[in-house]
Amino acid sequence: MSSTSTASNPSAAAGGNSKPALAGIRIVDLTQFEAGTSCTETLAWLGADVIKVEPPKRGEQGRGATTDKPGSDSPYFLLLNANKRSVTCNLKSQGGRELLEKLITRADVFIENFAPGAIERLGFDYERVRAINPCVIYAQIKGFPPEGRFKNFLAFDPIAQAAGGALSITGEEGGRPLKPGPNIGDTGAGLHCAIGILAALHQRHATNEGQRVEVTMQDAVINFGRIAYAAQYMFDAPAPRCGNQSIIAGTSPSEVYPCKGGGPNDYCYVYTTRASNAHWHRLLEVIGRNDLLDDPRFIDAKSRAANFRSVDEIISAWTIQHDKYTVMQVLGEAGIPASATFDTVELSKDPELRERGTFVTVDHPVRGEFVLPGSMIKLSASHVPVKPAPELGADNHEVYGGLLGLSRNEIERLQEMGEI
């Protein structure tokens, strides 16, 4: 394990006198876009020192992609690279490759998610990195299994969602496949990779050896669709598209119901368990329809599922009289699973979520105050304040000088030569 002082690691400062969970873990981060960056951001929020290695001048591609302000890093980049340090390094030059080798000797984790074959062309495949540092955890995220027929194919989130089956089960019955809104292919793969890295670091305590961690975006999406395979077994056919109904059937209500206001998100999702009639009976009590308690169409979960359209009409007639917050409040207090359909603005401005740290405000040197989702993992003895994503090369002197011991003249010479 490499040693990292609080002074040299902006992620290491924790609340009180305790150190964060991953204090002392140094990560050489060659990731870009979302799948890899979401992994390293998660590890940074757990206290790891993440050194983001980027090409000089333009930096990681996500910095400029979809920016709303020319000359400023994109919101996309800021949301995925908080609490990291940034150094520039030209990996196509001999000097740049030598710098990366020196960083690897001081690293606990090396991670990349370049296109297939790119890291090998740069000369930093697993065997090469392992030869430099046998204790390093070498992590990779790719779109498809490297031994399979699609191994050389490019993948972004919607491609992974199609390849992993998510599109095939999303949409209305009889309609076309739809891409789910959340980026489960990208961030889902990143979180799977973070789990693998943590396991490998734990195992290294016993073996004193590193290993390779390999995650594919296709595999990650398949894992998120685990319950769809229960439907496959039940129906002896591919899992269906069924809108907001339960994919393994057997229950109703399971739908979003229109609420007062008429806006695009003025809906409340209501769901009742198929395990008993308890939720259904409570719901009938709340909406004043106890006359339906003995209706044979709704007598049990299976009957309600068979008559779900009638169920939906009955519930909609009540929900449309109230706003979505009232519907959620009344049903929730009655012990009925329900949630308003919150949009991104409502969530990011929610005072309780702000207080919890689900959303935080950071002071970015260019954009000023910037609100982003913070760490969703809460540890009672490990707290890492959220810091804004670094400007390109902001930590060149700190890392190359403080960590690698290069003099200011040497760093300036590397800059003049275009190697950093």
RAJOKA-V881130 format. One record per residue. RES is the residue in one letter. PHI is phi as a letter, one per 40 degrees, with the letter a starting at -180 (999 if undefined). D_FIRST is the distance of its C-alpha to the first C-alpha in Angstrom with 2 decimals. Layout:
res: <RES/RES>
phi: <PHI/PHI>
d_first: <D_FIRST/D_FIRST>
//
This chain:
res: <M/S/S/T/S/T/A/S/N/P/S/A/A/A/G/G/N/S/K/P/A/L/A/G/I/R/I/V/D/L/T/Q/F/E/A/G/T/S/C/T/E/T/L/A/W/L/G/A/D/V/I/K/V/E/P/P/K/R/G/E/Q/G/R/G/A/T/T/D/K/P/G/S/D/S/P/Y/F/L/L/L/N/A/N/K/R/S/V/T/C/N/L/K/S/Q/G/G/R/E/L/L/E/K/L/I/T/R/A/D/V/F/I/E/N/F/A/P/G/A/I/E/R/L/G/F/D/Y/E/R/V/R/A/I/N/P/C/V/I/Y/A/Q/I/K/G/F/P/P/E/G/R/F/K/N/F/L/A/F/D/P/I/A/Q/A/A/G/G/A/L/S/I/T/G/E/E/G/G/R/P/L/K/P/G/P/N/I/G/D/T/G/A/G/L/H/C/A/I/G/I/L/A/A/L/H/Q/R/H/A/T/N/E/G/Q/R/V/E/V/T/M/Q/D/A/V/I/N/F/G/R/I/A/Y/A/A/Q/Y/M/F/D/A/P/A/P/R/C/G/N/Q/S/I/I/A/G/T/S/P/S/E/V/Y/P/C/K/G/G/G/P/N/D/Y/C/Y/V/Y/T/T/R/A/S/N/A/H/W/H/R/L/L/E/V/I/G/R/N/D/L/L/D/D/P/R/F/I/D/A/K/S/R/A/A/N/F/R/S/V/D/E/I/I/S/A/W/T/I/Q/H/D/K/Y/T/V/M/Q/V/L/G/E/A/G/I/P/A/S/A/T/F/D/T/V/E/L/S/K/D/P/E/L/R/E/R/G/T/F/V/T/V/D/H/P/V/R/G/E/F/V/L/P/G/S/M/I/K/L/S/A/S/H/V/P/V/K/P/A/P/E/L/G/A/D/N/H/E/V/Y/G/G/L/L/G/L/S/R/N/E/I/E/R/L/Q/E/M/G/E/I>
phi: <999/c/c/b/c/c/c/c/b/c/c/c/c/b/c/g/c/c/c/c/d/b/d/g/c/b/b/c/b/b/c/a/f/b/d/c/c/c/c/c/c/d/c/c/c/c/h/c/c/c/b/c/c/b/c/c/g/c/g/c/d/c/c/c/c/f/c/c/b/d/g/b/d/c/d/d/c/c/c/b/b/c/g/b/b/b/b/c/a/c/c/c/b/c/c/c/c/c/c/c/c/c/c/c/c/b/b/c/b/b/b/a/a/c/c/d/g/c/c/c/c/c/g/b/c/d/c/c/c/c/c/c/a/c/c/c/c/b/b/b/b/b/c/b/d/c/b/c/c/b/d/c/c/c/a/b/d/c/c/c/c/c/c/c/g/c/c/c/b/b/h/c/d/g/c/c/c/b/c/d/c/c/c/c/c/c/c/c/c/c/c/c/c/c/c/c/c/c/c/c/c/c/c/c/d/c/b/f/b/c/a/c/b/b/b/b/c/c/c/c/c/d/c/c/c/d/c/c/c/c/c/d/c/c/c/f/a/d/d/c/c/a/g/c/c/c/c/b/f/g/a/a/c/a/a/c/b/c/b/c/h/g/c/c/b/c/a/b/c/b/b/b/c/c/c/a/c/d/c/c/c/c/c/c/c/c/c/g/b/c/c/c/d/b/c/c/c/b/c/a/c/c/c/c/c/c/b/c/c/c/d/c/c/c/c/c/c/c/c/c/c/b/c/c/c/c/d/c/c/c/c/c/c/c/g/b/c/a/a/c/c/c/c/c/c/d/c/c/b/c/c/c/c/c/c/c/g/c/b/b/b/b/b/c/c/b/c/g/c/b/c/a/c/c/c/c/b/b/b/c/b/a/b/b/d/c/b/c/d/c/c/d/g/c/b/d/c/c/c/c/c/c/c/c/g/c/c/c/c/c/c/c/c/c/c/c/c/g/c/b>
d_first: <0.00/3.77/6.52/9.39/12.73/15.38/17.74/15.98/14.94/18.12/16.56/15.06/18.48/19.40/22.70/23.51/20.97/18.42/15.17/14.98/13.42/10.56/10.10/6.90/6.58/8.34/11.06/13.61/16.68/19.81/21.63/25.21/27.92/26.93/25.29/22.01/22.20/22.81/19.59/17.43/19.65/19.07/15.28/16.00/18.39/15.82/13.95/11.57/12.14/14.25/15.68/18.88/20.25/24.04/27.15/29.01/32.09/32.10/28.49/27.43/30.65/30.38/30.91/34.53/35.38/37.80/37.57/40.51/40.48/40.59/38.19/35.92/32.88/34.00/33.59/31.96/29.13/28.83/28.58/25.60/23.42/23.20/20.26/18.93/19.04/21.28/21.54/24.28/23.97/26.79/25.32/28.84/28.97/27.64/26.22/24.46/22.89/21.71/20.06/18.23/17.10/15.65/13.80/12.44/11.09/8.90/8.17/6.29/9.92/13.26/16.33/20.05/23.41/25.92/29.25/29.40/29.06/27.95/24.37/25.83/28.48/25.98/24.40/20.96/21.51/19.05/19.97/19.74/16.26/15.09/16.88/15.09/11.53/11.86/8.40/9.16/10.90/14.31/16.48/20.18/23.06/26.57/30.02/31.11/29.89/29.18/31.46/34.29/37.45/36.12/32.91/34.03/35.35/34.11/33.34/33.31/33.40/37.12/36.89/34.11/36.19/39.20/37.36/35.75/39.08/38.77/41.80/43.91/43.80/44.09/47.56/50.99/52.79/54.71/52.90/50.53/46.77/44.92/41.38/39.74/38.88/35.16/32.76/31.47/30.90/28.59/26.76/27.18/25.27/22.56/22.14/22.22/19.41/17.30/18.04/17.04/13.63/13.01/14.43/12.39/9.04/10.94/12.28/9.17/8.95/12.36/12.41/9.22/10.67/10.73/14.07/16.56/17.43/21.04/23.23/26.79/28.81/31.73/29.85/28.60/32.20/33.51/31.25/32.60/36.08/35.69/38.81/40.91/40.78/42.48/45.26/45.42/46.03/48.55/50.58/50.08/49.54/46.89/45.65/48.05/47.99/49.45/48.84/47.74/48.98/46.65/45.58/46.32/49.59/51.28/51.21/52.87/52.49/49.35/50.10/49.99/53.26/54.94/55.15/57.37/56.66/56.67/53.59/51.26/48.83/51.42/50.61/49.21/47.55/49.03/47.87/49.27/47.91/49.62/49.03/52.02/54.62/53.24/51.82/54.92/57.29/55.52/55.67/59.39/59.95/58.21/60.09/63.37/63.92/64.39/67.35/64.91/63.54/65.83/66.02/65.56/63.62/60.82/61.24/57.81/54.62/55.96/59.20/57.48/55.29/58.48/60.09/57.15/59.26/61.65/58.80/57.48/60.94/61.32/57.99/58.39/61.76/60.07/56.87/58.85/60.55/57.36/54.46/51.12/49.66/52.63/52.41/48.76/49.49/52.56/51.15/47.81/49.64/51.81/48.88/49.13/45.99/46.52/44.85/46.26/45.16/43.08/42.64/39.81/41.73/42.51/38.93/37.42/40.11/39.96/39.61/37.96/35.26/34.81/34.53/31.93/29.74/30.51/31.89/30.85/32.36/30.36/31.92/31.45/32.50/34.98/35.99/35.98/35.58/33.98/33.66/31.04/29.75/26.69/23.99/25.79/23.16/23.95/21.65/23.41/20.52/18.62/20.64/19.82/23.01/23.96/24.24/26.32/25.21/24.74/27.58/27.18/25.29/25.14/21.81/22.59/23.11/20.20/17.64/19.49/20.67/18.07/14.89/16.56/19.20/22.24/25.48/27.65/30.16/27.71/26.62/30.32/31.18/28.68/30.29/33.75/32.94/31.74/28.30/26.66>
//
